[in-house]
Amino acid sequence: MAVAKAVRQPREARRAKRVATDIAVGFREQGQHGTPTRLIDISRYGFRVDVHGLAPDSIVWLRLPDAEPQMARVVWSDHKATGCVFTEMLDVELFRRTIRSGETAAMVIPGPWKPTAA
């Protein structure tokens, strides 16, 4: 008699909840020119931007409003967005200032979140 096994979904290794934003930021790959883009969500550990097609493990720089560029590493990138992890955890005051700077009310995204396939 065959017994069906439940398939376990792997849990995302997210350290903190992300806050949804719609903030204009500067973004660039190491060695490339910067470009303006939209910050989709952010935590003190990482973020998602409206940029696509980057190679995992690429080094990138995120310029938040009124702040120095923050170095990060690409974790994933699909045809809609790119998810990155900061190389150093974002300062709590910079994080708070960033989520308050959005024109729309910030909303906590409970996660886990995974990119959707087209």
Buried (B, 14 or more C-beta within 10 A) or exposed (E): EEEEEEEEEEEEEBEEEBBBBEBEBBBBBEEEEBEEBBBBBBBBBBBBBBBEEBEEEBBBBBBBBEBEBBEBBBBEBBEEBBBBBBEEBBEEEBBEBBBEBBEEEBEEBEBEBEBEEE
